[in-house]
């Protein structure tokens, strides 16, 4: 098994099927963290979700656009 070359990721790389190999379906694991957060946020407003997590809407926007990397406590926030 090879180590991941992604500097942000410290886990082992597992072979996965690409989206095209899955018939074009994109799953959350294919998305960048900001895109995942946007997906899970769904129709909720950024300011509402940011308030629940305890960050500013501007910071959440920067995370979603890939300009900032969130800390683990932010990622582990119990926002449903």
N, C-alpha and C positions, 0 to 999 in steps of 0.2 A: 504494500500500500504506500502511496506517495503522499508526502506532506503537501498541504495546500500552499500555493505561491501567493495567495492573497494576504497582504500584510495585516489586514484587519482581522482575518480569521485565523484562529489558532487550532482549529480542529482538523482532523484528517479528511482528505477529500474522498468522497465516496462516489463511485461511478453512478451516474443517473442518466436517464433518458432525456434527450433534449425535447423542447416543446414540439419540434417537427416530428420527432420519433413517437410522440404521444398523440399524434393526430392534430397538432396545432394547439392543443390545450395548454394554457399557461397556468402554473400553480404558484402559490406564494413563495415556494423555495426558489423560483426562478427570478424573483423580483429583488431589487435593491431594498435596503431597510426603509428608506423613505417611501418607496412605493408600497411596501407592505403596510406601513403605518397608515397611509392614505386609504388603502384597500380596507383595512380593519376599521378605520374611522367611519367609513360608509358615508351616510348622509349627515352625520353630525358636524356641526360647525367647528372650525379650528379653535376659536376662542373658548368654546365649551369644553372640548377635549383637553386643551392646554390647561385650563383651570382645574380640571379633575386631576391632572398629572402634577400640577404645581410648577408649570413653566409658562413663559409668555407665549402668546400666539405667534409672535415674530420668530421665536426660537423654534417652535413646532414647524412653522413654514420653512425655515432654513433646513431643518432635518429632512422634511419631505422632499425638498429640492436637492438634497445631497450636498448641501454646503456645510453642514455640521454633522458630527457623529454623536449620537446620544449616549449618555452614560448608562451603565447597567441598571442602576436604580430607576431611571426613566423607562427603560425597556421593560422592566419588571413591574411597572405600575399596574395596579389591579383595575384598569379601565376596561370595561366590558362593552 
